[in-house]
Amino acid sequence: MKWTSRMDLAIYLVGSLAALCSLAVCNRLAISVHGAVNVFGLWAYTPYVLRKVRAGEGKRSELYLTCISFAVLIQITLAEVSYMGVLLVSLLLLMVLGTAIRFCVLYVPPGHVGLVRRRYGRTHPDFPLVTPYATHGVLAFTFLPGRHRVSPFVRTWTVPRTQVPDGKIGLVTAKAGRTRPGNRALALPVPCDDFQDGAGFLLNGGEQGTQVGVLVGGQSYAINTELFRVRLVDRVHVPTGTIGLVDARAGGNRPPGALFGRHVECDDFQDGHRFLAGGGQQGKQLAVLQGGAYYDINPALFDVITVLNAEARGGPLEVEHLKQIAIPADRTGVVITLDGAEPGDGDEMGPVVPGHQGFHLPWVFLRNGGRRGVQEEVLKGGTVAALNPYFVRVMLIPTSLLVLEWDEKTPEKQDNYDVHLGRITVTVQGYRLSVDVKQVIRIPARSAPGLVRRNGGALISDIGGLDANRLPVQRFVQRVLGPIVTSYFNQIATSSTVLEFVKNYRENRLDLATMVENGLRNWGVEAESTHLGEFRAEDERLNEMLKRTADEEMESEKLALQLENAEREDAIDKVRVEAERRRLRLPLEAEIESLGLPNVMVLKMLREISQAPVPQFLSGGDLSAFLDTLPISRLEALMDRMQNLREAAGIEDAERPALPDAEGGEAWKEE
């Protein structure tokens, strides 16, 4: 009984007590007052009795007692009303009519829905509990907010609307409907306006149990809670930079040997009906969920693995497998597919398959005949790919220059590509000599798949993903490059003396570089440079001897270099002298060509005489000695020299310029 009904009954009891007390004053007045109170009591008590009878609440004896007391109250009230006036009877009839109207009208407040149960009438054979018809049981339809007229012989009540908040979805379970076949775990969807049309759900063949369809978040729904139970679950979230793997809980059975279920386009697994109707199969799915998004996926149909739940699930799948595959710029990604057609014999790799968009669409790869194993197509450096680790394994192979050293390996070098290369040690004439070798190579991207195909990897698992293991390159260095270098030094050690072995350092390096280059060419690997360290013997006496020999050779080379430099300096001096001679000869030849040889000779003499020293003051002494210093005397000597030159040059005497005689000389002096 509601609180208002209890208040009405309390008022009724108080009024009855007051009416009984008024009998001492006036019997007629007391009967009238008591009749009015009884009418009010019937108005308040009738809904309670009817609800109790309809609902069948309480024990059977209590229900009988309630009905008997209600009947007695009606009899007393009718007897008392007969003594009342017309006005009072009219008022009482209005009150009874208001009670009936109040009981036959259902008010549904906002944010609620009204439900109805019929306790009388026949039961529909197909819908015994919840019925789409006006038969016995809970009616499938619901009343929306507002006032609604109902039969006085039904039970009505209101429940809140089903609210699905943001970030959640509603997983729906039908309490009534057709029986679901045993080979299907989920009920197929039927048109029912997101389960708000209960009658439509039942009439259209809706099935009992968990439904394929879900209620999306951020909305409220007018759901009949007697027909459907809604459980709120989180939306599937795939963080940025990761992927989500999907495992179907329901669907058809996979063919024998199939690793994955058939791919069906179903809006990223959000449309479960399309998945099942399209022939979706149970088990691992080829498609992945991209990161940075939320998905309305039914957890009863699909199991989704993300980085948020991978650790809690346990098993071989780890968080690293669910991250996007990023290929560094100095690496190339060699792809190994874990599913596909049988690979060919020998060292053949899977050929390039069109249409799969860098292995993002594995179902296209399989449909177009892709093979299982190492693929010829690689992922270039700088690529970021969201690939299914159940389908591919990507091995990182360096494409930058690799420096490989044959030396003593320290603990921090145990993970290097040259971990299996020790210092080269050979025996020459009974002496053990060792040398450090350094080889620089480069593995082109086109050669990386073949290297992986022939040297294998370390993982033997049904889960792929990014594999940064260095084993393929380490095996290549150990099996191919190491024997080439070792065999070369063993070969020259058996045919050389110690001094020849050490002396032929440069030739050894060039020969080794050629042998390495030829050996790596078959693998498509490029040999960039080869370096040899110092030879060192285990016998220190031999080291001293080799050191002295090396010092002498260095001194000899130093002297040879100095001699070579001196010869070069002499050659440079000769070139400079010849250049200076040409520089002086060219203007003289030009002057002779323009003035003639005799005139040039005279000009040269005059220039020479003009530069001769002349005394500025004479005082005593030998006059002949003084005359010897005069320009005329020097001029005569120059003329004699020129005569000799003339004769040597074949110039005739007539061409010789004559000097002035004595008189002429005196006249010349006077001038």
RONU-956312 format. One line per field, with one value per residue (C-alpha): residue in one letter; x, y, z. Coordinates in steps of 0.5 Angstrom, whole numbers, plus 500, padded with zeros to 3 digits. Layout:
BEGIN
residuo: [A, ...]
X: [X, ...]
Y: [Y, ...]
Z: [Z, ...]
This chain:
BEGIN
residuo: [M, K, W, T, S, R, M, D, L, A, I, Y, L, V, G, S, L, A, A, L, C, S, L, A, V, C, N, R, L, A, I, S, V, H, G, A, V, N, V, F, G, L, W, A, Y, T, P, Y, V, L, R, K, V, R, A, G, E, G, K, R, S, E, L, Y, L, T, C, I, S, F, A, V, L, I, Q, I, T, L, A, E, V, S, Y, M, G, V, L, L, V, S, L, L, L, L, M, V, L, G, T, A, I, R, F, C, V, L, Y, V, P, P, G, H, V, G, L, V, R, R, R, Y, G, R, T, H, P, D, F, P, L, V, T, P, Y, A, T, H, G, V, L, A, F, T, F, L, P, G, R, H, R, V, S, P, F, V, R, T, W, T, V, P, R, T, Q, V, P, D, G, K, I, G, L, V, T, A, K, A, G, R, T, R, P, G, N, R, A, L, A, L, P, V, P, C, D, D, F, Q, D, G, A, G, F, L, L, N, G, G, E, Q, G, T, Q, V, G, V, L, V, G, G, Q, S, Y, A, I, N, T, E, L, F, R, V, R, L, V, D, R, V, H, V, P, T, G, T, I, G, L, V, D, A, R, A, G, G, N, R, P, P, G, A, L, F, G, R, H, V, E, C, D, D, F, Q, D, G, H, R, F, L, A, G, G, G, Q, Q, G, K, Q, L, A, V, L, Q, G, G, A, Y, Y, D, I, N, P, A, L, F, D, V, I, T, V, L, N, A, E, A, R, G, G, P, L, E, V, E, H, L, K, Q, I, A, I, P, A, D, R, T, G, V, V, I, T, L, D, G, A, E, P, G, D, G, D, E, M, G, P, V, V, P, G, H, Q, G, F, H, L, P, W, V, F, L, R, N, G, G, R, R, G, V, Q, E, E, V, L, K, G, G, T, V, A, A, L, N, P, Y, F, V, R, V, M, L, I, P, T, S, L, L, V, L, E, W, D, E, K, T, P, E, K, Q, D, N, Y, D, V, H, L, G, R, I, T, V, T, V, Q, G, Y, R, L, S, V, D, V, K, Q, V, I, R, I, P, A, R, S, A, P, G, L, V, R, R, N, G, G, A, L, I, S, D, I, G, G, L, D, A, N, R, L, P, V, Q, R, F, V, Q, R, V, L, G, P, I, V, T, S, Y, F, N, Q, I, A, T, S, S, T, V, L, E, F, V, K, N, Y, R, E, N, R, L, D, L, A, T, M, V, E, N, G, L, R, N, W, G, V, E, A, E, S, T, H, L, G, E, F, R, A, E, D, E, R, L, N, E, M, L, K, R, T, A, D, E, E, M, E, S, E, K, L, A, L, Q, L, E, N, A, E, R, E, D, A, I, D, K, V, R, V, E, A, E, R, R, R, L, R, L, P, L, E, A, E, I, E, S, L, G, L, P, N, V, M, V, L, K, M, L, R, E, I, S, Q, A, P, V, P, Q, F, L, S, G, G, D, L, S, A, F, L, D, T, L, P, I, S, R, L, E, A, L, M, D, R, M, Q, N, L, R, E, A, A, G, I, E, D, A, E, R, P, A, L, P, D, A, E, G, G, E, A, W, K, E, E]
X: [500, 503, 504, 498, 493, 495, 494, 487, 486, 488, 483, 478, 479, 479, 473, 470, 472, 469, 462, 462, 463, 457, 452, 451, 449, 444, 443, 441, 447, 452, 449, 450, 457, 459, 456, 460, 467, 465, 464, 471, 474, 471, 475, 481, 481, 478, 485, 489, 484, 484, 491, 492, 487, 490, 497, 495, 500, 500, 497, 491, 488, 490, 487, 480, 480, 481, 476, 471, 472, 471, 465, 462, 465, 460, 454, 455, 456, 450, 445, 448, 447, 440, 439, 443, 440, 440, 446, 450, 449, 451, 457, 459, 457, 462, 467, 466, 467, 473, 476, 474, 477, 484, 484, 483, 488, 496, 501, 508, 513, 518, 524, 520, 516, 510, 509, 502, 501, 494, 492, 486, 484, 486, 494, 497, 500, 506, 507, 506, 510, 511, 505, 504, 497, 492, 492, 494, 501, 506, 504, 510, 509, 510, 507, 511, 511, 504, 497, 494, 487, 488, 483, 481, 483, 490, 497, 501, 507, 513, 521, 526, 528, 534, 540, 547, 552, 558, 564, 559, 554, 548, 549, 541, 539, 531, 527, 522, 521, 523, 528, 534, 537, 543, 548, 548, 550, 547, 540, 539, 537, 530, 526, 524, 527, 533, 529, 524, 518, 517, 511, 515, 521, 516, 512, 518, 521, 525, 529, 531, 538, 544, 542, 547, 545, 547, 545, 550, 552, 550, 542, 536, 532, 524, 526, 521, 525, 520, 522, 529, 535, 541, 548, 552, 559, 565, 566, 573, 578, 585, 590, 594, 600, 597, 592, 587, 586, 579, 577, 570, 566, 561, 560, 561, 567, 573, 576, 581, 588, 585, 589, 584, 576, 573, 574, 567, 566, 562, 564, 570, 566, 561, 556, 555, 549, 553, 559, 554, 550, 556, 559, 563, 567, 570, 577, 582, 580, 585, 583, 585, 582, 586, 589, 586, 579, 573, 569, 561, 563, 559, 563, 559, 560, 568, 573, 578, 585, 589, 595, 590, 588, 594, 598, 591, 590, 597, 599, 604, 601, 605, 604, 610, 606, 600, 604, 605, 611, 616, 621, 627, 630, 637, 633, 629, 623, 623, 616, 615, 608, 605, 599, 599, 600, 606, 612, 616, 623, 630, 631, 625, 622, 614, 613, 610, 603, 598, 593, 594, 597, 603, 600, 595, 590, 592, 585, 587, 594, 591, 586, 591, 595, 600, 605, 607, 614, 620, 617, 620, 617, 620, 618, 622, 625, 621, 615, 609, 605, 599, 600, 597, 602, 598, 599, 606, 613, 617, 625, 629, 636, 641, 642, 647, 654, 656, 663, 665, 672, 676, 678, 677, 670, 668, 662, 659, 660, 656, 650, 654, 653, 661, 660, 663, 669, 675, 682, 686, 691, 696, 702, 708, 715, 713, 711, 704, 702, 695, 692, 686, 682, 676, 671, 666, 660, 653, 646, 642, 634, 633, 638, 635, 630, 635, 639, 634, 631, 638, 640, 633, 631, 630, 623, 619, 612, 605, 606, 610, 610, 616, 623, 629, 633, 640, 641, 640, 646, 650, 649, 651, 657, 659, 658, 660, 664, 668, 671, 673, 678, 680, 682, 685, 690, 691, 693, 698, 701, 703, 707, 710, 716, 715, 718, 714, 708, 709, 713, 707, 702, 699, 699, 695, 690, 688, 688, 684, 679, 678, 677, 671, 668, 668, 665, 660, 657, 653, 649, 648, 652, 657, 664, 666, 673, 678, 683, 688, 691, 699, 701, 704, 707, 706, 714, 717, 723, 720, 716, 723, 726, 720, 720, 727, 726, 720, 724, 729, 724, 721, 728, 729, 722, 724, 730, 727, 722, 727, 731, 725, 723, 730, 730, 723, 726, 732, 727, 723, 729, 731, 724, 724, 731, 728, 722, 727, 731, 725, 723, 729, 730, 723, 724, 731, 729, 723, 728, 733, 727, 725, 732, 737, 742, 748, 743, 741, 749, 750, 744, 747, 754, 751, 747, 753, 757, 752, 752, 760, 763, 767, 771, 768, 775, 782, 788, 795, 797, 798, 794, 795, 791, 786, 785, 784, 777, 774, 768, 772, 777, 772, 768, 774, 774, 767, 768, 773, 768, 763, 768, 769, 761, 761, 765, 762, 755, 758, 757, 761, 766, 763, 757, 761, 759, 766, 767, 769, 777, 781, 779, 772, 773, 775, 769, 764, 767, 766, 759]
Y: [500, 507, 512, 516, 510, 510, 517, 516, 510, 514, 520, 515, 511, 518, 520, 514, 515, 522, 520, 514, 520, 524, 519, 522, 528, 527, 520, 522, 527, 522, 517, 522, 524, 517, 515, 521, 518, 511, 514, 517, 511, 507, 512, 511, 504, 501, 502, 498, 493, 492, 492, 487, 483, 484, 482, 477, 480, 477, 470, 467, 468, 476, 477, 474, 478, 484, 482, 481, 487, 491, 488, 490, 497, 497, 495, 499, 505, 504, 503, 510, 513, 512, 516, 522, 528, 529, 533, 529, 523, 527, 529, 522, 520, 525, 522, 515, 517, 521, 514, 510, 515, 516, 508, 507, 513, 511, 517, 516, 521, 524, 519, 513, 508, 505, 497, 493, 486, 483, 478, 475, 472, 467, 466, 466, 459, 462, 468, 465, 470, 477, 477, 482, 481, 483, 476, 474, 476, 482, 486, 487, 494, 500, 507, 513, 519, 522, 520, 514, 510, 503, 498, 497, 490, 490, 492, 498, 501, 505, 504, 509, 509, 505, 510, 508, 513, 515, 510, 504, 500, 496, 488, 486, 479, 477, 474, 471, 469, 464, 458, 459, 453, 449, 451, 458, 462, 469, 471, 474, 481, 482, 489, 492, 499, 498, 493, 499, 495, 489, 487, 488, 483, 478, 478, 478, 472, 475, 469, 468, 469, 474, 479, 480, 487, 492, 499, 505, 509, 517, 515, 513, 507, 506, 498, 494, 491, 485, 483, 485, 485, 490, 490, 496, 494, 498, 500, 497, 502, 501, 506, 510, 507, 500, 495, 490, 483, 480, 473, 471, 467, 465, 463, 457, 452, 453, 448, 443, 447, 454, 459, 464, 465, 467, 475, 478, 486, 488, 495, 493, 488, 493, 489, 482, 481, 482, 478, 472, 473, 473, 467, 469, 463, 462, 464, 469, 474, 477, 484, 488, 494, 501, 505, 511, 509, 507, 501, 499, 491, 486, 482, 476, 475, 478, 477, 483, 483, 490, 493, 494, 487, 483, 482, 480, 475, 472, 467, 468, 474, 480, 488, 489, 484, 489, 495, 498, 496, 502, 500, 505, 509, 505, 498, 494, 490, 483, 480, 473, 471, 465, 463, 462, 457, 452, 455, 453, 448, 451, 458, 461, 467, 469, 473, 480, 479, 485, 489, 487, 494, 493, 486, 491, 487, 479, 476, 480, 477, 470, 470, 472, 466, 469, 464, 462, 464, 470, 475, 478, 485, 488, 494, 500, 504, 509, 505, 505, 499, 496, 489, 483, 479, 473, 473, 476, 477, 483, 482, 488, 488, 493, 497, 502, 501, 495, 495, 488, 486, 480, 482, 479, 480, 483, 482, 489, 486, 479, 482, 485, 482, 480, 476, 470, 473, 472, 475, 472, 467, 463, 459, 462, 458, 456, 462, 464, 471, 474, 480, 484, 485, 490, 489, 494, 492, 494, 490, 493, 492, 488, 483, 482, 477, 472, 473, 472, 466, 462, 464, 463, 466, 465, 465, 458, 461, 462, 469, 474, 482, 486, 481, 485, 479, 479, 472, 472, 477, 474, 467, 470, 473, 467, 462, 466, 472, 469, 463, 467, 471, 465, 461, 467, 468, 460, 460, 465, 463, 456, 459, 465, 467, 471, 477, 476, 475, 482, 485, 484, 488, 492, 486, 482, 487, 488, 481, 480, 486, 482, 476, 478, 482, 476, 472, 477, 478, 472, 474, 481, 484, 490, 490, 497, 497, 492, 494, 490, 492, 490, 483, 481, 474, 471, 470, 477, 476, 476, 482, 485, 483, 485, 492, 493, 491, 495, 501, 500, 499, 506, 509, 507, 509, 516, 517, 515, 520, 525, 523, 523, 530, 533, 530, 534, 540, 540, 539, 545, 549, 547, 550, 556, 558, 556, 560, 566, 565, 566, 572, 575, 573, 575, 583, 583, 579, 584, 590, 587, 585, 592, 596, 591, 588, 594, 599, 595, 593, 601, 602, 597, 600, 607, 604, 601, 607, 612, 607, 608, 612, 618, 622, 628, 631, 630, 632, 629, 622, 618, 621, 615, 611, 616, 616, 608, 610, 614, 612, 612, 607, 602, 604, 601, 595, 594, 595, 589, 585, 586, 585, 578, 577, 580, 575, 570, 572, 573, 580, 584, 589, 594, 593, 595, 602, 606, 610, 618, 619, 623, 630, 628, 626, 632, 636, 631, 633, 640, 639]
Z: [500, 498, 503, 501, 502, 509, 510, 507, 512, 518, 516, 515, 522, 526, 522, 525, 532, 532, 529, 534, 539, 536, 538, 545, 541, 536, 533, 526, 525, 528, 522, 517, 519, 520, 513, 510, 513, 511, 503, 504, 507, 501, 496, 500, 501, 494, 490, 496, 496, 488, 488, 493, 490, 483, 485, 490, 495, 502, 505, 502, 509, 509, 503, 505, 511, 507, 502, 508, 511, 505, 504, 511, 510, 503, 507, 513, 508, 504, 510, 513, 506, 506, 512, 508, 504, 497, 497, 501, 497, 491, 494, 496, 488, 486, 491, 488, 481, 482, 486, 480, 475, 479, 479, 471, 469, 469, 470, 468, 470, 465, 465, 466, 462, 465, 465, 465, 468, 466, 472, 469, 462, 458, 457, 450, 448, 445, 450, 457, 461, 456, 451, 445, 446, 451, 454, 461, 463, 462, 456, 452, 450, 455, 456, 455, 460, 461, 463, 460, 461, 463, 465, 473, 473, 471, 475, 473, 475, 472, 472, 470, 462, 461, 461, 457, 459, 454, 454, 455, 451, 453, 452, 452, 454, 452, 458, 453, 446, 441, 443, 440, 436, 440, 435, 435, 442, 440, 438, 431, 431, 429, 427, 434, 434, 439, 443, 445, 441, 445, 441, 435, 438, 440, 433, 429, 432, 437, 441, 448, 451, 449, 443, 437, 437, 443, 445, 444, 449, 450, 450, 454, 451, 453, 455, 458, 464, 464, 457, 457, 461, 460, 462, 461, 459, 457, 450, 446, 446, 442, 444, 439, 436, 438, 435, 437, 435, 435, 436, 435, 440, 435, 428, 423, 424, 421, 416, 418, 418, 417, 422, 421, 420, 414, 413, 413, 412, 418, 420, 424, 428, 430, 426, 429, 425, 418, 421, 422, 416, 412, 414, 419, 423, 430, 432, 430, 425, 420, 420, 426, 430, 428, 434, 437, 437, 441, 438, 440, 440, 443, 448, 448, 440, 440, 444, 443, 446, 447, 451, 456, 458, 455, 461, 465, 460, 460, 455, 449, 447, 450, 450, 445, 440, 440, 438, 431, 427, 426, 421, 423, 417, 417, 417, 412, 415, 412, 412, 414, 413, 418, 413, 406, 400, 401, 399, 393, 394, 395, 396, 393, 396, 396, 390, 390, 391, 389, 392, 400, 401, 405, 408, 411, 408, 409, 406, 400, 400, 401, 396, 391, 392, 397, 400, 407, 409, 407, 402, 397, 398, 404, 409, 407, 413, 416, 415, 420, 419, 423, 422, 425, 429, 428, 421, 420, 423, 421, 422, 422, 417, 418, 411, 413, 414, 418, 421, 423, 427, 428, 435, 442, 444, 451, 454, 452, 445, 446, 442, 436, 429, 429, 436, 433, 429, 434, 432, 426, 429, 424, 424, 420, 420, 427, 430, 431, 429, 430, 427, 428, 421, 420, 414, 412, 409, 407, 406, 400, 402, 396, 398, 406, 404, 401, 407, 412, 408, 408, 415, 418, 425, 432, 433, 433, 435, 432, 434, 430, 430, 430, 431, 432, 433, 430, 429, 421, 420, 425, 422, 415, 418, 422, 416, 410, 411, 417, 413, 407, 411, 415, 409, 406, 412, 413, 405, 405, 412, 409, 403, 406, 411, 417, 414, 407, 411, 415, 409, 404, 408, 403, 398, 403, 404, 397, 396, 402, 400, 393, 396, 400, 395, 390, 396, 398, 391, 390, 396, 394, 399, 398, 401, 402, 405, 408, 414, 417, 424, 426, 426, 433, 435, 441, 442, 444, 441, 434, 436, 437, 431, 427, 430, 428, 421, 421, 424, 418, 413, 416, 416, 409, 406, 410, 406, 400, 401, 402, 396, 392, 395, 393, 386, 386, 388, 383, 378, 381, 380, 373, 371, 375, 372, 365, 366, 369, 362, 358, 362, 360, 353, 351, 352, 349, 343, 342, 342, 337, 333, 333, 333, 331, 334, 333, 336, 342, 343, 343, 348, 352, 352, 354, 360, 362, 362, 365, 371, 371, 377, 376, 381, 384, 386, 384, 388, 386, 384, 378, 372, 368, 374, 374, 366, 367, 371, 366, 362, 355, 357, 360, 353, 349, 354, 352, 345, 345, 348, 343, 338, 340, 341, 334, 331, 335, 332, 325, 325, 319, 321, 317, 322, 328, 330, 331, 337, 336, 335, 339, 336, 336, 343, 345, 341, 344, 351, 349, 347]
